[in-house]
Amino acid sequence: MLVSAVGTPADEITAVDDEGRLSQRDIRIISGPPGPRAQERIAHDKAFVSPSLIFCYPLYVARASGCMVEDVDGNVFLDAQAGVATASTGHCHPKVAAAIAAQAQNLIHICGTDFHYPAYGAVCERLNALAQRLSPAHPITWQTFLTNSGTEAVEAALKLSRHHTKRGGIVAFRGGFHGRTYGSLSLTSSKTKYRKHFGPLLPSVFHGTWGSVASVQDDLFAHLVAPEDVAAIVVEPVLGEGGYILPPPDFLPGLRRLCDAHGILLVFDEVQSGMGRTGKMFAAEHFGVTPDVVVLAKGLASGMPLGAMTARKELMTWPPGSHGSTCAGNPVCCAAALATLDLLEESLVDNAARRGEQLLERLGRDLDLKTGVIEVRGAGLMIGVEFDNPARADTVADLCFRRGLLVLECGTKAIRISPPLILTEAQAHTIADVFITACHDVFHGPVPPTP
């Protein structure tokens, strides 16, 4: 339900409403957004934070619980972006929060590169077991290296691929996003703003057309790099920041065949598409293709900074000291990951599939060219809505924010819908109601004022 009312500022609400009540509340817009407190605090902080931060909306968050986010003016939003597809179990899930608190009383840090402790090994063991889903017919032994983030997991995959194959070339795809540190940035090609004035980047990186095996075999391998010089092909099974696009049927199987033919490692970047987001633990499960390496982050620890690179054991040939990290696999982050994995396996992956079907059916039925929408696509709770032009996508996203629904753009003219995997049937209906109404209002314009 969409509710607008005059109410109490967030600082006072917090004193009387517990987190459980926030998670059960409806959208409520009482001031702005942004309201006066948000405007004041945003203006104050601007002097101190890096101008490189994007800040998609003037949202100043006071607290969050479940799928609901409250700002400093008391406005309550339904979160359909989950902290960029990261709050997989929702905001401040009681089991995750309890695991974090308990671990923080016992051990916060000791350095997983140099010392042993239970949580690090336990997360690796769980991920190695889950990776069996990538090859159900042929058991594979996997090993895992933990990182602080998705971009670090990609960096680890690049280093391992070059070390194991003794080759230098890397193939990525236009439209892909793999991170902003130098190695991963060299693969990223979703927007030029990520690369502008940061060159020279990593050498021997070549970009094909995402979705086209021929662009690699008949173009790159014929004109730019011999396949015998390529260490890895790195690809998002579902294109994320580039548009939330599902692959053509033969794209991933074709890359697997190409890699097998030339001794190239196939690396799946599942930082955004993994951990149940698409209604399966790994997006790769939808396509029946087994990678050699998979990189994870985002939903792995419900927002705590943790990533992972999981690879076939026979590829983990790098010696002690060749790669490591002081804080990666932090005990508190690992505790959050173990609680998250429990919740994902118990019910949330299945719930993502059900709620995704619900949203895809409703959005696909009610959105078309008469609302400026070209396509509704996706799997699970990784849904993309493509518009006929970038300006319309921008305006719809902004109007959703002003009406209490948090979404994010992707690609050049699409909006991604990626709520927490705890999304209820009623909340899915609300997302559809607000989003569809915004699309109609923007298309038929002028946009009516927010109540």
DOPA-383251 format. One record per residue (C-alpha): residue in one letter; z negated, x negated, y negated. Coordinates in steps of 0.5 Angstrom, whole numbers, padded with zeros to 4 digits, always signed. Last residue first. Example, Ala and Ser with C-alpha at 12.3 -4.5 7.8 and 13.67 -1.06 7.14 Angstrom:
! DOPA-383251
S-0014-0027+0002/A-0016-0025+0009/
//
This chain:
! DOPA-383251
P+0005-0002-0028/T+0010-0007-0027/P+0016-0005-0032/P+0022-0002-0030/V+0028-0007-0028/P+0034-0006-0032/G+0037-0005-0027/H+0041-0002-0021/F+0041-0009-0017/V+0034-0011-0019/D+0031-0004-0018/H+0034-0004-0011/C+0032-0011-0009/A+0025-0010-0012/T+0024-0003-0008/I+0027-0007-0001/F+0021-0013-0002/V+0016-0008-0004/D+0017-0003+0002/A+0019-0009+0007/I+0012-0013+0005/T+0008-0006+0006/H+0011-0005+0012/A+0009-0012+0015/Q+0002-0011+0012/A+0002-0004+0016/E+0004-0007+0023/T-0001-0013+0022/L+0001-0020+0020/I-0003-0025+0024/L+0003-0030+0024/P+0002-0032+0017/P+0008-0029+0013/S+0015-0033+0013/I+0020-0029+0009/R+0025-0033+0006/I+0029-0032+0000/A+0037-0034-0001/K+0041-0036-0006/T+0042-0043-0006/G+0038-0045+0000/C+0031-0042+0000/E+0027-0038-0005/L+0019-0036-0003/V+0016-0030-0003/L+0009-0028-0005/L+0008-0020-0006/G+0004-0017-0012/R+0009-0013-0016/R+0009-0019-0021/F+0011-0024-0015/C+0016-0019-0012/L+0019-0019-0019/D+0020-0026-0019/A+0023-0027-0012/V+0028-0021-0014/T+0030-0025-0020/D+0031-0031-0017/A+0035-0028-0011/R+0039-0024-0016/A+0041-0031-0021/P+0043-0034-0014/N+0049-0030-0013/D+0051-0025-0007/F+0044-0025-0004/E+0042-0028+0003/V+0035-0026+0006/G+0032-0031+0011/I+0027-0029+0016/M+0022-0034+0020/L+0017-0029+0022/G+0020-0028+0029/A+0027-0030+0029/G+0032-0030+0023/R+0037-0026+0019/V+0039-0021+0013/E+0045-0022+0010/I+0049-0021+0004/V+0044-0017+0000/G+0046-0015-0007/T+0043-0008-0006/K+0049-0004-0005/L+0051-0010-0001/D+0046-0009+0004/L+0039-0008+0005/D+0035-0002+0008/R+0037-0003+0016/G+0037-0010+0016/L+0030-0010+0012/R+0027-0005+0017/E+0030-0008+0023/L+0028-0015+0021/L+0021-0013+0019/Q+0019-0010+0026/E+0023-0015+0030/G+0019-0021+0026/R+0012-0017+0027/R+0013-0017+0035/A+0015-0024+0035/A+0010-0026+0031/N+0005-0022+0035/D+0007-0026+0041/V+0006-0033+0038/L-0001-0030+0035/S-0004-0028+0041/E-0008-0033+0046/E-0003-0039+0045/L-0003-0039+0037/L-0011-0037+0037/D-0012-0043+0042/L-0007-0048+0038/T-0010-0046+0031/A-0017-0048+0034/L-0015-0054+0037/A-0011-0056+0030/A-0017-0055+0026/A-0021-0059+0030/C-0016-0064+0030/C-0016-0064+0022/V-0023-0065+0022/P-0023-0071+0027/N-0017-0074+0023/G-0011-0075+0027/A-0008-0079+0021/C-0013-0082+0017/T-0011-0090+0018/S-0004-0089+0020/G-0001-0093+0026/H+0006-0096+0028/S+0008-0103+0031/G+0001-0105+0032/P+0001-0104+0040/P+0008-0104+0042/W+0014-0099+0042/T+0016-0097+0048/M+0015-0089+0047/L+0022-0087+0050/E+0020-0087+0057/K+0014-0082+0055/R+0019-0077+0052/A+0017-0076+0045/T+0012-0072+0041/M+0011-0074+0033/A+0005-0070+0030/G+0003-0067+0023/L-0004-0066+0021/P-0006-0064+0014/M-0011-0058+0014/G-0006-0052+0013/S-0007-0048+0019/A-0007-0054+0024/L+0000-0054+0027/G+0003-0049+0022/K+0005-0054+0017/A+0007-0061+0022/L+0011-0062+0028/V+0016-0067+0030/V+0020-0067+0037/V+0023-0072+0040/D+0028-0073+0046/P+0030-0066+0045/T+0031-0060+0051/V+0036-0055+0049/G+0035-0048+0052/F+0037-0044+0045/H+0031-0040+0044/E+0026-0045+0046/A+0028-0050+0041/A+0024-0046+0036/F+0018-0048+0039/M+0012-0044+0040/K+0016-0038+0041/G+0016-0032+0036/T+0020-0036+0031/R+0014-0039+0027/G+0010-0040+0034/M+0008-0047+0032/G+0015-0050+0030/S+0020-0047+0025/Q+0017-0051+0019/V+0016-0058+0022/E+0021-0057+0028/D+0025-0063+0026/F+0029-0064+0033/V+0030-0071+0035/L+0036-0072+0040/L+0036-0080+0042/I+0043-0083+0043/G+0045-0086+0049/H+0053-0084+0048/A+0054-0078+0053/D+0047-0076+0053/C+0047-0075+0045/L+0054-0072+0045/R+0052-0067+0050/R+0045-0065+0047/L+0049-0064+0040/G+0054-0059+0044/P+0048-0055+0046/L+0045-0055+0039/F+0051-0053+0036/D+0054-0048+0042/P+0051-0042+0040/P+0052-0042+0032/P+0045-0044+0029/L+0040-0040+0026/I+0039-0040+0018/Y+0033-0040+0014/G+0037-0043+0008/G+0037-0050+0007/E+0029-0050+0006/G+0029-0048+0014/L+0035-0049+0018/V+0033-0047+0025/P+0034-0052+0030/E+0033-0057+0024/V+0037-0064+0026/V+0036-0071+0027/I+0041-0075+0031/A+0038-0082+0033/A+0040-0089+0034/V+0047-0089+0032/D+0051-0096+0033/E+0054-0094+0040/P+0057-0088+0037/A+0061-0092+0032/V+0060-0090+0025/L+0064-0088+0019/H+0071-0085+0021/A+0072-0083+0028/F+0064-0082+0030/L+0063-0079+0023/D+0069-0074+0023/D+0071-0072+0030/Q+0064-0073+0033/V+0060-0071+0028/S+0063-0066+0024/A+0066-0063+0031/V+0059-0061+0033/S+0058-0056+0027/G+0052-0052+0025/W+0050-0057+0020/T+0056-0061+0017/G+0055-0068+0018/H+0051-0073+0014/F+0050-0081+0016/V+0044-0085+0015/S+0046-0093+0016/P+0042-0095+0010/L+0035-0092+0007/L+0036-0090+0000/P+0038-0094-0006/G+0037-0089-0009/F+0031-0085-0012/H+0035-0083-0019/K+0037-0076-0016/R+0035-0075-0009/Y+0030-0069-0009/K+0034-0066-0014/T+0040-0066-0010/K+0038-0060-0006/S+0038-0059+0002/S+0040-0066+0003/T+0034-0069+0006/L+0036-0075+0011/S+0035-0081+0006/L+0029-0077+0004/S+0026-0078+0011/G+0026-0085+0010/Y+0024-0086+0003/T+0018-0080+0003/R+0021-0073+0001/G+0021-0069+0007/H+0026-0067+0013/F+0030-0062+0009/G+0037-0060+0012/G+0043-0057+0008/R+0048-0063+0010/F+0046-0066+0017/A+0043-0072+0020/V+0046-0078+0023/I+0042-0084+0024/G+0045-0091+0025/G+0041-0097+0026/R+0041-0099+0034/K+0035-0103+0038/T+0035-0096+0042/H+0027-0096+0043/H+0026-0099+0036/R+0031-0095+0032/S+0029-0089+0035/L+0021-0090+0034/K+0022-0092+0027/L+0026-0086+0025/A+0021-0081+0029/A+0015-0084+0026/E+0018-0083+0019/V+0020-0076+0021/A+0012-0075+0023/E+0010-0078+0016/T+0015-0073+0013/G+0011-0067+0017/S+0004-0069+0015/N-0002-0073+0016/T+0001-0076+0023/L-0001-0076+0030/F+0003-0080+0035/T+0004-0076+0042/Q+0006-0077+0049/W+0011-0073+0054/T+0012-0073+0061/I+0018-0068+0063/P+0018-0063+0068/H+0025-0060+0069/A+0026-0053+0070/P+0021-0051+0064/S+0024-0056+0059/L+0022-0055+0052/R+0016-0051+0055/Q+0013-0057+0058/A+0012-0059+0050/L+0006-0055+0050/A+0003-0060+0055/N+0004-0066+0051/L+0002-0062+0045/R-0005-0060+0048/E-0006-0067+0051/C-0004-0070+0044/V-0009-0065+0041/A-0015-0067+0046/G-0014-0075+0045/Y-0015-0074+0037/A-0021-0070+0038/P-0025-0074+0043/Y-0025-0080+0039/H-0022-0087+0041/F-0022-0093+0035/D-0017-0097+0032/T-0011-0092+0030/G-0015-0086+0030/C-0019-0088+0024/I-0027-0087+0024/H-0027-0080+0020/I-0031-0074+0019/L-0035-0074+0025/N-0041-0069+0027/Q-0043-0064+0021/A-0035-0064+0019/Q-0033-0062+0026/A-0038-0056+0026/A-0035-0054+0019/I-0028-0055+0021/A-0029-0051+0028/A-0032-0045+0024/A-0026-0045+0019/V-0021-0045+0024/K-0025-0039+0028/P-0026-0035+0022/H-0019-0036+0019/C-0019-0038+0012/H-0012-0036+0010/G-0008-0034+0016/T-0007-0037+0023/S+0000-0040+0021/A-0002-0042+0014/T+0003-0047+0014/A+0010-0043+0013/V+0010-0045+0006/G+0003-0043+0004/A+0004-0037+0008/Q+0010-0035+0005/A+0009-0027+0005/D+0002-0027+0002/L+0000-0020+0000/F-0003-0021-0007/V-0009-0019-0010/N-0010-0020-0018/G-0017-0021-0020/D-0016-0025-0026/V-0017-0032-0022/D-0012-0030-0017/E-0013-0027-0010/V-0009-0028-0004/M-0009-0024+0002/C-0006-0025+0009/G-0012-0027+0012/S-0017-0029+0007/A-0015-0033+0000/R-0019-0035-0006/A-0019-0037-0013/V-0011-0038-0014/Y-0007-0039-0020/L+0000-0037-0019/P+0005-0038-0025/Y+0010-0038-0020/C+0014-0043-0016/F+0010-0049-0019/I+0015-0055-0018/L+0010-0061-0018/S+0014-0067-0021/P+0010-0066-0027/S+0004-0070-0024/V-0002-0066-0026/F-0007-0068-0032/A-0004-0065-0038/K-0002-0058-0035/D-0009-0057-0032/H-0011-0054-0039/A-0004-0049-0039/I-0005-0047-0032/R-0012-0045-0033/E-0011-0041-0040/Q-0005-0037-0037/A-0009-0036-0030/R-0015-0033-0034/P-0011-0029-0039/G-0007-0026-0033/P-0001-0029-0030/P+0001-0024-0027/G-0001-0020-0031/S-0007-0016-0031/I-0010-0011-0026/I-0005-0012-0020/R-0008-0010-0013/I-0004-0011-0006/D-0009-0008-0001/R-0015-0011+0002/Q-0017-0012+0009/S-0017-0020+0008/L-0021-0019+0002/R-0026-0015+0006/G-0027-0021+0011/E-0028-0026+0005/D-0034-0022+0003/D-0034-0018-0004/V-0040-0018-0008/A-0040-0025-0012/T-0033-0026-0011/I-0031-0020-0015/E-0035-0023-0021/D-0031-0029-0021/A-0024-0025-0019/P-0024-0021-0025/T-0026-0014-0024/G-0022-0008-0024/V-0016-0004-0028/A-0012-0001-0023/S-0005-0003-0019/V-0004-0001-0012/L+0002-0002-0007/M+0000+0000+0000/
//
